[in-house]
């Protein structure tokens, strides 16, 4: 028997953003911050993406569940999201806490939601939208919720068609009549299993690769279905909750076939940033109708010397000398000296400028005549003069004893607050 469609005036939509665990796959970008707080695109944080999607969908009751290195996340959210007090909107951060039921960390996404159900103050008619805090995409959640309600579903899973070559790291599903999910396998590696999950309509007929439906980690739950699903001790939605509901609850699929990138690794993060420099980026921060929100800044405009800049995004407050930049993303207050060459660099900028009355050597940013290739320069880094940095020919892991430079996924990372002394040479040209 189908659930009756709730009166739109009788329920609220609660958006819950999962802050993730230690973010080990993004290390060392997560060494001093949690995943949602990782800077993105020059002036944003990863968490701005799901929060903005919620706001643009008309939903302003937003909870952010996090537990590791949350100080910068708290500061960013409190600065950026101050709703009109008459509109009843909020972004509330809920961190792991000691209670009479336990004092350990969240054990997974489902465990995090279970522990915070008491804070959501939800009624049985309400709707929950469960989201990830480390994905890059634009999506109108209201369409998914409307579809969920129209079908009378208990649970709806957002899914994107992906090539089978990319399927092993994702939860895959198969749908039957009325978009009902009849099979769900989390991160399969067996080619036969993956092949079984390829629906006829996504089988390639012109030599291209077959596609299958991959879960985006975005779920819509009726409050009662959520409460029932969390009764046991399952800790994760993708691994345990969703597969266990197939055949037991009315669980449907919502198809999303647009740009979506899981920023789960350093390589994915690096590529997602650099694609922003394309003439027609797959994800465009310049789209005006569905903006990505951020805190207000009072920085001056970027200042450029007689430099060569190609396919490069430069945020406010930056100062660039007579240097050459190609395919770079520079964050707020990025400082680049004279005679530098930056090629495929994501530079996160600084939280402040150096005090001219108390000079520090090397200064914030990139010093004169430095050459940096295929690299991420984290916030407040200090790179001296005549430095050469490249991941070519360098083994993965820490490069120096002071833990200032790290190589991962073929990308060199200058860590947050790092100091790279003048004359340092790392990697091959």
N, C-alpha and C positions, 0 to 999 in steps of 0.2 A: 504494500500500500504506500502511495506516494505521500510525502510530507506536504501539508498545506502551505501555501506561500504566505509568509508573514505580512501583516499590514506594515508598509514602509514607515509609518509613524510609531510603530510599537517596538522597534529594535534599534540598537546602536551597532556600529561597525568598529571593532577594536583591531588596530594594526599592531602586530608584534614583530619587531625586527630582531633577529638573532645576531648577537654580537660575536659569536664564534668562540673558539677556545684560544689556545696560545698562539695560533697563527704560525705554526712551525714551517709551513711551506712558503710563507712570505718572509721568513727570517733572512737577514737581520733588520728588515724594515719594521718588524714587530718586536724588536729587542726592547724598545723603550715605550711602546704604545700598543694598544689593541688594534685588531684588523680594521674595524670601522673608522678609526681615526687616522689611517694612513692617507697622506695627501694625494690628490688626484688632479690632473689637468691644470696644474699651475696655481689654482686658488680654491679648490674644493677638497673635501674629504670623502672617502668611500661612503660614509654614512649619509651624505647629502643626497645620494641617488635614491635609495628607498624612501627616505623622508619626503623628498620632492615628489616622487611618484604618488605617495599617499596624499599629499596636499593637492596635487593636480587632479587627483581622482575624487576630491571632495571629502576626504577623510582626515580629521584632525585630532583623533584620539590615538596617539602613537606611543608605544612602549618600546624601549630599547634595552634588551637584556645583555649584559656584559659582565665580565669578571676579572680580566687580566689587564693591568696597566691602563686604567680607565681615566686617569687624571686629565690628559689632554682631550679626551672625548667629552668629559663633563664640561670642560671649559669651552670647547667649540660649540656644543649643543646649547649651552646656556647663553652664549653670545649670539648665536644665529637664529634661534627659534623662540621668539617671544610673541605669543599670540595675544590678540585682543582679549582682555579678561571677560568681556561680555559674550565672546564666541564659544566658550567652554572648550577650547582647543588646548592641546599640550603635547610636548614630547618629554616623556618621563623616562629616566634611566633607572633600571632596576638591576642592582648588582647582587651577586651571591651574598647571602647573609646567614648568620647563625639563627636557627629557630629550634623549637622543641622537637622538630622532625629531623634535624640534621645540621651539621656545621661544616660540611665539605663543599667542594666546588660543584658547579653544575656538571653532570655526567654526560650531557648531550642536549640536543635541541628540545626533545620532548621533556626531559627532566627539568630543563630551565623553565619551560612553560608551566609544567605541573607545580613547581614550587612557587610560582607567582600568580596562580589563579586567584588567590585571595586578594591580590592587589588590583585585579581588573574590574572587580565589582560588576560582573556581567550578569544579565538576566538570561533565562533559558531560551528566549527568542532571539538573542543577539547573535552576531556573526563575527568570527575571527578571521583575519587575514594574516597568515604567517609568512614572513619574508626573511631573506638572507641579507646580511649587512656587507657583502663583498661581491656584488655583481654590478655590471654596467649595462643599463638598458632603460628604455622608456616604456611604460605600460599603464594603461588606464584600468586600475583595479575595479572600478565600478562596473565595467562591462563584464568582468569575470563574476562579480558578485551577482549581477542581474541574471546572468546565464545560470548560475548556481541556484538562485531562487526560482527561476522559471521552470527548471527541471525538477524541482523538489528534491535536490540532492542532499545527502548528509555531508559529503566531502567533495571538493573539486580540486584537482591537481592541474597546475599549469604545465604544459609540455611544449617543447619545441622540436621540430624535425631536425635531426642532425645526421651527417654521414656516418655510416657504420664504423669507419676508421677512427672516429672520435667518441665512440659510444662506451668504451670500456670503463671510463672514469665517471660515468653518470648512471643515475637510476633510469632504467628503461621500462616502458609500459606498452601494453597492447590493449586496444579498445574493441568493443563489440557494438551491439545495437544501441543507438541513442548516446554514443560517446561514453558508454559505461566501461570502466576499466576492468578487464578480465584477467590481466596478468601484470605483475610488477616485479622486476628483479633489480636489486641495487648493485650497481657497478659490476656487471658480469664481465668475465674474461674469456669464457668459452665461446669460440666463434659460432658453434651450433646453437647456443642459447641466443646469441645476438641475432642470428639469422632467423630464428623462430619468431622473434619479436618485430621483424620487418613487416608492416602491413602491405597488402597488395597495392594500395594507392601510392605507396612510397618506394615501390620497386622500380629501379631504373630500367628504361627501355631504349635508351640511346647511347649506351656505353658509359654513362655517368655512374656514380656510386649510389648504391642503395642507401636509403635513409630510414631511420626509426625514430620513434617518439621518446624524447628524453625529458625527464622531470627537471623543472627549473628550480625546485626547492621552494616553490610558492604554492601555498595551500589556502583554500577557503573552507572553514569548518562552521557548521552550526554549533552553537554553544553546548547543546546537549550531546552532540556527537563527540565534541572535544572532551567533555567531561568523561564520557564513557571510555574513550580511547586511552585516557590517561589514568584509568583506574588501576592498572597493573604497575609493573616496574620497568617497562620499556623505556629506554633512555633517548632514542633517536627517532625522528619522524621518518627519514628516508630509509633507514636500515630495518626498522622494526614496525613502527606504527602503520605506515601506509600499506606495506605488504600484508600485514595482519588484518586489514580492513577489507581487502578484496574478497568478495563473495559473502561478506557479513554485513556491510553497510552499502548504501547507495552511493557509490563513489564514481565520479565522472571526470572527464578530461576536458580542459579548456586549451585550445590550440593557440599558440603565439608564434607567428612565423616572421619575426623581425630581428633586428640586431640584439643580441644578448651575449654577454661574455662573463664567465665566472672568473673573478680576479683572485684565484686561489694560489697562484704561483708567482714567483718573481718574473718569469718569462711572460706570463699572461699580463701582469701589471705593466711591464715595460712596453709590450706591444700595444696594449690598449691606450697607453699615453701617447706613443708615437703616431698612432693612426689619427690622432687629433690634428696632426700637422698636414694631413692630406687635403687636397683642394676640396674634395667631397668626402669628408670623414664618415665612416659608418655610423658613428655616434657623434652628434653635433651639439655642442654646448650653445651654439648661436641660435638654436630654434626658439623663437619668441613665444609661441603659444603655450608651450609646456616647459617653462624655465626650470633649471636646476638652481635651487636656492642656496644661499650661503650667508655668512655674517656680513654686515656692512663694514667697509673699511674706509679709512680716511687717508689713504696713501696717495702720494703724487703720481702723475703719469710716469711711465717708463721713460728713461733717458738713454738715447743711443748716440754713440760717437760715430765716427766715419768707419762703419763696420759693414761687413758683408753678411746678410741674413737671408737664408733660404729655408722655406718651409719650417718656420719657427714661430712658436707662440710665446709671447713674453708678457708676464703679469705686471700689474702696477707696482711702482716703487723700485723697479729694477734699474740698474745702471750698467751699461755695456760700453766698454772701451772700443778702440780700433781693432776689432777681432773678427774672426770668421766663424759663423754658426750655421750648421746645416742639419735640418731635421731634429730640432731640439724643442723641449718644453721647459720653460723657465718659470718658476714660481715667484711669489711675491718677495720683493727685496733681494732678488738675485743680483749678485755683483760679479762681473767678469772684467778682468783687467785689460791691459794693452797687449796686442800681438798674440792673443790666444786662438786656439783652434778647437772647436767643440763639434763633434760628429756623432749624431744619434745619442743625445744626452738628455736625461730627465733630471732636471735640477729643481729641488724643492724650495730653494730660497732660504730665507731667515726669518726668525720671529722679531728681530730688532736690527738696528744698525750699530756698527761699532761707535764707541764714544771717542770722538776725535781728540779729546783732552787726555785720553788714556789709551794710546795706540797699542794694539796687540799684533804681534807678528807670528805667523801669517794672519792677515786680516780675514774677515768673513768673505766667503765666495771663492772665486778662482783667481789666482795671482797672475802677474804678467808672464806672457810667453808660455803658458801652460797648454798642453795638448791632452784632450780627454776624448776617448772613443768608447762607444757602446757601454755607457755607464749610467748609473743612478747616483746622483749626489744628494744625500739626505739633508735635512734641515740643519742650519747653523754650522755646516762644515767649513773648514778653513784649509784651503789648498794653496800652498806656497808658489813661489815663482819657479819657472823653468822645470815644471813637473811634467812627467809623461805617464798617463794612465790608460791602460787597455787590458781587456781580459784575454787577449790572444796569447797563447802559449803559457797561460797561468792555470795551475790546478785549482779545482774548486775548494772553497773553505777560506779560512783566514790567511791573508797574505803577509801580515806583519804581526809582530809580537804585541804591539799596543792595541790590536783589534780595531784599527781604523778603516781597513780596506778588506772587503770580502768579495769572493767571486762565486756566483751561483747561476745555474742555467745559462752559462756562457756570457753573463753580464757582470761587470765590475760594479761594486757598490761601495761608495764612500759613506760611512755610517753617520748617523745623527751626532752632532757635536764633535765629529772627528777632526783631527789635525794631521795634515799631510805636509811634512816639512819641505822646504824649497829644495829643488834638485832631485827629488825622489823619482825613480824610474821603475815602473811596474808594467810588464807585458811587452809584447813585440809590436812594431809598427805595422 
